[in-house]
Structure formats: structure tokens, C-alpha cells
Amino acid sequence: MIELLGVTKTYTGRRRTTVVIDDLTFTFPAGKAVGLIGRNGAGKSTLLGMIAGAIRPDRGEIVRHGRVSYPVGFAGSFSPDMTGAQNTRFVARLYGVDSDALVEFVRRFASLGPHFNMPFRTYSSGMRSRLSFGVSMGIPFDTYLVDEVTSVGDKAFRKRSQEVFEARMQNAGAIFVGHSPDTMRRFCSAGAVLDAGHLHYHEDIGDAFAQYDEIVARKGSAK
């Protein structure tokens, strides 16, 4: 369960200040996969980043119950000079899990071959995402934060990623940001629509997409 208590986030540009999240109070339920839906620029990734702790809100508080993942597939916090295996061990220590077991899981899952023991800075963007996704899936989180991760890699890797993620969802919840309605309907039962800084929750993700379609028809797909 994740509680947002009066959370506000704004960005100031040259000409105007944009309110991305406006005094938001909301509780993401435990053990449920919620699709976070909104137009381009609505603030979905910003909200996910605040829940992860990577972005600070201007005001308000975020209370995390249980173990919450960093955004699945995000590799920005990995050390460029450490190998994939060393980065994996470092994350294992941060979350208090068995480092040998996590290294073995990631080695088999990410299929990086000899690159697993090479510096992270030598990785392609796809390899970085595969390493990060493998590390995330190898740790038993209570809530997974997902930002379009199942599109990473080739067809075989995407299929394996989806199967592993579905298995994790048997015992965990998720907040899922994506651009494919079919993918989100596959993984999420509920939906939350982010619009003009406010969040509208629906127990049925179909209802969430219906509201989103109304917003797009009224305002367009992007700001």
C-alpha cells in the first residue's frame, strides 16, 4: 500500500509554471496492479518517480508500506564502472537479499553472456534495461513500479519478461505506466487516470480507459 498525502509537484519553465500533481491525496491499494493512465505530459513518470523516492514533491508526504521497487527497467542508478554482476551484488546488499542467488537469477534471466562481467558503461541501452529488469524481478517486492518495461528486448525476451512479471503479480501489487492498452489490460485489473494534476481511480481498468478516451476527445492526446 502506498499513501499520497497532499502531494504537490510543479515545474517552472521560462514562460509559465505547470502544476503536474495538485494537492493529491490517494491510497494505492495493496496487492493490486493499477494501470496509471494519462495523456503525454500528464505527469505519470513524475508521479512514479516520486513514489520511488527519486523525485521530491514540493509539498506533501508519500508513505510506503512494505518493500517498494525502484522503477522496473530503470538503470540510471547503476555505477558505470562496475560490471553487471557487481551492480547486481550492490543492489542485493541495499535490499538485504542473498547476493549470490540474485546474481545467478540475473545471469540466467538477462542473458547478457560475457557482458555480465563487463563494465556497465559498455552496455547498449537494451542491455542496460535487461539487466535492470532482471535485478528488479529477482527481488521479492511488495509493490513493483513499472514504466513500459515489457517492451524491452527481442520477442523471446519480452515473452519471458511478461511471464516472470505475471508470476510476481501473484504475490504483489504494481503501479504500471504504459502506452499499450492491450499490455495494460493484460497486467492490470484497476486503473487510475491522471489529468490536470488530479487522479481518478477505477476498480475496473476498462472504466479508466473509457474516461481517458473522453479526455482525449475533449483535450487531445498531448498538451
ABEGO torsion letter per residue (X at the ends): XBBBBGBBBBBBBAABBBBABBGBBBBBBBGBBBBBBBBBGAGAAAAAAAAAGABBBABEBBBBBEBBBBBBGBAAABBAABBAAAAAAAAAAAAGBBAAAAAAAAAAAAGAEAAAABBAAABBAAAAAAAAAAAAAABBBABBBBBGAAABEBAAAAAAAAAAAAAAAAABBBBBBBABAAAAAAABABBBBBBGGBBBBBABAAAAAAAAAAAAAAAEABX
